[in-house]
Amino acid sequence: MKKETTLMYALIPLLFLIGSLFYAIQIAHIDVHIPILVSAFFAAGVAIFGLNYTWNEIEEGVVETIKMALGAIIILMIIGMVVGTWIQSGVVPTMIFYGLKILSPGIFLPATLIICAIVSVATGSSWTTAATVGIALIGVGEGLGIPRHIVAGAIISGAYMGDKLSPLSDTTNLAPAMAGTDLFTHIKHMLYTTVPSFIISIILFGFIGTKYTGAALNTEMIDGILSTLSGNFNISPLLLLVPVIVIGAVIMKVPAIPGLFGGAILGGIAAMIFQGASLATVFSTLHYGYEGESGLEMVDSLLNRGGLDSMMWTVSLIICAMILGGIMEKTQMLETLALKILSVAHTTGNLILVTILTPIFVNSVAGDQYLAIVVPGRMFKGAYEEKGLHPKNLSRSLEDAGTLTSPLIPWNTCGAYMIATLGLAPWTYVPYCFLNLINPIVAIIYGYTGFSIEKIEKKKVEAEAEV
């Protein structure tokens, strides 16, 4: 006979997970896959020996949970193909080229925000944006006498704005999968919180940047990127038709998987037409990603990426996290934790509040943005259904907090990466990550005012999930 899953039994695996990840990230500096898997089997041991579950029951829960993420996993694999062919075709280089063209001395900080957002939307990666264009912009900013940590705030704000809204981003695909909605419904719903936060950020950076108006802009690094891009790719506005067509397909409600796969194929066709690539090269890029030698290391590190293989690290991490989540859900550990947290969430506003605070907590103690989306997503899904709230409200909240606060925490993988890549001192840049700070606050305000919080009948939610 099974025992009741008390708070103590639910906390033991959670505390073990926190300890394992802390050791892996802060002490051993190793990948998080194995600690998560070890924590999953530790949770299974607690369930078997402490709660009298059988392995067959636990395995059933794991398989069912992984099934829920298969749609996102397929999309991620296709996204890797899209990234590869869009780089090879010149689509991404063209977007970066025209984005860099908008630089002007008087609006450097707002322009930095916008450029990083454009590059991040195009690539689906905040990390790649920071490590390439971000590094160049740091140099330009210092040439203008703008402190590094202020420029970094604009870079991180823009990079995560683009990452959050890009259909090529892994977290943007993961959040709706956890909540039970589709990718493009999720992206459209995020506009309500992201656009106002982005506009406020532009205004704040514009205000700060007024003191640098009239300064001479040192564009040596930017010119190097522009000349390298134009020297290695046929830059043409016609290439922008590829993303326009894909966006048009989204507006026409084409499902994500065939729509994105079509984008990958269009990218391959454009590569053959505009860049003279062979069919064999396109096929290789779809699998292994784009590989080129431009003569400028910064450009190579930005563009040598993509392909189906590039997503396997993320796919494997998601599967590891879903194994842990499946065990904790099947054994009612997540439910026990959620009920404890939800005991204070009697209203929609309180529910949104705890949904925002929980990913921040997971980002702080576990140090990984994927877990900050997966764990709260699995915990709160039922609560949103019971309150008749559309699952897109949950997926949006997961990204408003889980994705955006990850670079603000120095010991989080994202925070540590930004500090190392941009050459920052911990915490100094955080006050200037305006979008990352404002967006969760906007989400909480919406929760209490009811603005953009869409309700839906439970039967309709189930019907949409099946579709």
Residue pairs with C-beta under 8 A, 6 or more apart in sequence:
1 52
2 51
2 52
2 53
3 9
3 50
3 51
3 52
5 51
5 331
5 332
5 333
5 335
5 336
6 336
7 336
7 337
7 340
9 46
9 50
9 51
9 333
9 336
10 328
10 332
10 333
10 334
10 336
10 337
11 337
12 46
13 39
13 42
13 43
13 46
13 327
13 328
13 333
14 333
14 337
16 39
16 42
16 43
17 35
17 36
17 39
17 43
17 324
17 366
18 365
18 366
20 35
20 36
20 38
20 39
21 32
21 35
21 36
21 39
21 365
21 366
21 367
21 368
21 371
22 365
22 367
23 35
24 30
24 31
24 32
24 34
24 35
25 32
25 367
25 368
25 411
25 413
25 416
26 367
26 411
32 317
32 367
32 368
32 413
33 316
33 317
33 320
36 317
36 320
36 321
36 323
36 324
36 371
37 320
37 323
37 324
39 324
40 320
40 323
40 324
40 327
43 324
43 327
43 328
43 331
43 333
44 55
44 58
44 327
46 331
47 53
47 58
47 327
47 330
47 331
47 333
48 54
48 55
48 58
51 331
53 330
53 331
57 330
58 326
58 327
58 330
58 331
60 330
61 326
61 327
61 329
61 330
61 331
62 322
62 323
62 326
62 327
62 330
63 326
64 326
64 330
65 322
65 323
65 325
65 326
65 329
65 330
65 378
66 319
66 322
66 323
66 326
68 177
68 178
68 322
69 174
69 177
69 178
69 318
69 319
69 322
71 177
71 257
72 173
72 174
72 176
72 177
72 318
73 315
73 318
73 319
74 257
75 173
75 183
75 256
75 257
75 260
76 170
76 173
76 311
76 314
76 315
76 318
77 308
77 311
77 315
78 257
78 260
78 261
78 264
79 124
79 167
79 168
79 170
79 173
79 260
79 311
80 289
80 306
80 307
80 308
80 309
80 310
80 311
81 261
81 264
81 286
81 287
81 306
81 307
81 308
82 168
82 260
82 263
82 264
82 267
82 306
83 92
83 123
83 124
83 168
83 289
83 305
83 306
83 307
83 310
84 264
84 267
84 285
84 286
84 288
84 289
84 290
84 305
84 306
84 307
84 310
85 264
85 265
85 266
85 267
85 268
85 270
85 271
85 282
85 285
85 286
85 306
86 92
86 122
86 242
86 243
86 263
86 267
86 306
87 93
87 285
87 289
87 290
87 303
87 305
87 306
88 267
88 268
88 271
88 275
88 277
88 281
88 282
88 285
88 290
89 239
89 242
89 267
89 268
89 269
89 270
89 271
89 274
89 275
89 277
90 233
90 234
90 235
90 236
90 239
90 270
90 271
90 274
90 275
91 122
91 239
91 240
91 242
91 243
91 267
91 270
92 122
92 123
92 303
93 229
93 232
93 233
93 235
93 303
94 233
94 235
94 236
94 237
94 239
94 240
95 118
95 119
95 122
95 240
95 243
96 118
96 119
96 122
96 133
96 225
96 229
96 302
97 226
97 229
97 230
97 235
98 237
99 114
99 115
99 118
99 119
100 115
100 133
100 222
100 225
100 226
101 226
102 111
102 114
102 115
103 111
103 115
103 140
103 217
103 219
103 222
104 111
104 217
105 144
105 212
105 213
105 214
105 215
105 216
105 217
106 209
106 210
106 212
106 213
106 214
107 206
107 209
108 140
108 141
108 144
108 146
108 209
108 212
108 217
109 141
109 146
109 150
109 151
109 154
109 205
109 206
109 208
109 209
109 212
110 154
110 202
110 205
110 206
110 209
112 137
112 141
112 151
112 154
112 155
112 158
112 205
113 154
113 157
113 158
113 161
113 198
113 201
113 202
113 205
113 435
114 158
114 202
115 133
115 137
115 158
116 129
116 130
116 133
116 134
116 137
116 154
116 155
116 157
116 158
116 159
116 161
116 162
117 158
117 159
117 161
117 162
117 198
118 162
119 129
119 132
119 133
119 159
119 162
120 126
120 129
120 158
120 159
120 160
120 161
120 162
120 163
120 166
121 162
121 165
121 166
121 168
122 162
122 166
122 168
122 243
123 129
123 166
123 168
123 302
123 305
124 163
124 166
124 167
124 168
124 169
124 170
124 172
125 163
125 168
125 169
125 305
126 156
126 159
126 160
126 162
126 163
126 407
126 414
127 159
127 414
127 417
127 421
128 301
128 302
128 305
129 155
129 158
129 159
129 162
129 163
130 155
130 156
130 159
130 417
130 418
130 421
130 422
131 301
131 302
131 421
132 298
132 299
132 301
132 302
133 225
133 302
134 152
134 155
134 159
134 421
134 422
135 298
135 421
135 422
136 221
136 222
136 225
136 298
137 151
137 154
137 155
138 148
138 151
138 152
138 155
138 422
138 423
139 218
139 221
140 217
140 218
140 219
140 221
140 222
141 147
141 148
141 150
141 151
142 148
142 151
143 217
143 218
144 212
144 215
144 216
144 217
144 218
145 212
145 215
146 209
146 212
148 422
148 423
148 424
149 424
149 425
149 428
149 429
149 432
150 208
150 429
150 432
152 418
152 422
152 424
152 429
152 432
153 429
153 430
153 431
153 432
153 433
153 434
154 205
154 432
155 422
156 407
156 418
156 429
156 433
156 436
157 201
157 205
157 432
157 433
157 434
157 435
157 436
158 435
160 403
160 404
160 407
160 435
160 436
161 194
161 197
161 198
161 201
161 435
163 169
163 171
163 172
163 403
164 171
164 172
164 190
164 194
164 399
164 403
164 404
165 172
165 187
165 190
165 191
165 194
166 172
167 173
167 183
167 184
167 187
167 250
167 256
167 260
170 311
170 314
170 370
171 369
171 370
171 373
171 399
171 402
171 403
172 183
172 186
172 187
172 399
172 403
173 183
174 318
174 370
174 373
174 374
175 186
175 373
175 377
175 395
175 396
175 398
175 399
175 402
175 403
176 182
176 183
176 185
176 186
176 391
176 392
176 395
178 373
178 374
178 377
178 378
178 381
178 394
178 395
178 398
179 186
179 377
179 381
179 384
179 391
179 392
179 394
179 395
179 398
180 381
180 391
180 394
180 461
180 465
181 390
181 391
181 392
181 394
181 395
181 464
181 465
182 255
182 256
182 464
183 256
184 250
184 253
184 256
185 392
186 392
186 395
186 396
186 399
189 392
189 393
189 395
189 396
189 452
189 454
190 396
190 399
190 400
192 396
192 446
192 451
192 452
193 396
193 400
193 439
193 442
193 443
193 446
193 452
194 435
194 439
196 442
197 434
197 435
197 438
197 439
197 442
198 435
200 434
200 438
201 434
201 435
201 438
204 434
205 434
221 298
224 296
224 298
225 296
225 298
225 299
228 294
228 295
228 296
228 299
229 235
229 294
229 299
231 294
231 295
232 292
232 294
232 295
232 299
233 275
234 274
234 275
236 274
238 274
239 270
239 274
242 263
242 266
242 267
242 270
243 263
245 263
245 266
246 259
246 260
246 262
246 263
246 266
249 259
249 262
249 263
250 259
254 262
264 286
268 277
268 282
268 285
268 286
271 277
271 281
271 282
271 285
272 278
272 279
272 282
277 285
285 306
285 307
286 307
286 308
287 307
287 308
287 309
288 307
288 308
288 309
289 304
289 305
289 306
289 307
289 309
289 310
290 303
290 304
290 305
290 306
290 307
291 304
292 300
292 303
292 304
293 300
294 300
294 303
314 370
317 370
318 370
318 374
321 370
321 371
321 374
321 375
322 374
325 334
325 374
325 375
325 378
327 333
328 334
328 378
329 335
329 378
334 375
334 378
334 379
335 379
335 382
337 379
338 379
338 380
338 382
338 383
341 354
341 358
341 379
342 351
342 354
342 380
342 383
344 350
344 354
345 351
345 353
345 354
345 383
348 387
348 389
348 447
348 448
348 450
348 453
349 444
349 447
349 448
350 447
351 380
351 383
351 384
351 387
351 389
351 447
352 393
352 397
352 443
352 444
352 446
352 447
352 448
352 453
353 444
353 447
353 448
354 380
355 376
355 380
355 394
355 397
355 398
355 401
356 397
356 400
356 401
356 440
356 443
356 444
356 447
357 401
358 375
358 376
358 379
358 380
358 401
359 372
359 373
359 376
359 397
359 398
359 401
359 402
359 405
360 372
360 401
360 402
360 405
360 440
362 368
362 371
362 372
362 375
362 376
362 402
363 369
363 372
363 401
363 402
363 405
363 406
363 409
363 412
364 409
364 412
366 372
366 375
367 409
367 411
367 412
367 413
368 412
368 413
369 402
369 403
369 406
369 412
369 413
369 414
372 398
372 401
372 402
372 403
372 405
372 406
373 398
373 399
373 402
373 403
376 398
376 402
377 394
377 395
377 398
380 394
381 391
381 394
384 390
384 391
384 393
384 394
385 391
385 458
385 461
387 455
388 455
388 456
388 457
388 458
389 453
389 454
389 455
389 456
390 454
390 455
390 456
390 461
391 461
391 465
392 454
393 453
393 454
396 443
397 443
397 447
400 439
400 440
400 442
400 443
401 440
401 443
404 435
404 436
404 439
404 440
405 436
405 440
406 412
406 413
406 414
406 415
407 414
407 415
407 417
407 418
407 433
407 436
408 415
408 430
408 433
408 436
408 437
409 415
410 416
410 419
410 426
410 427
415 426
418 424
418 429
419 425
419 426
419 429
422 429
430 437
431 437
445 451
446 452
446 453
447 453
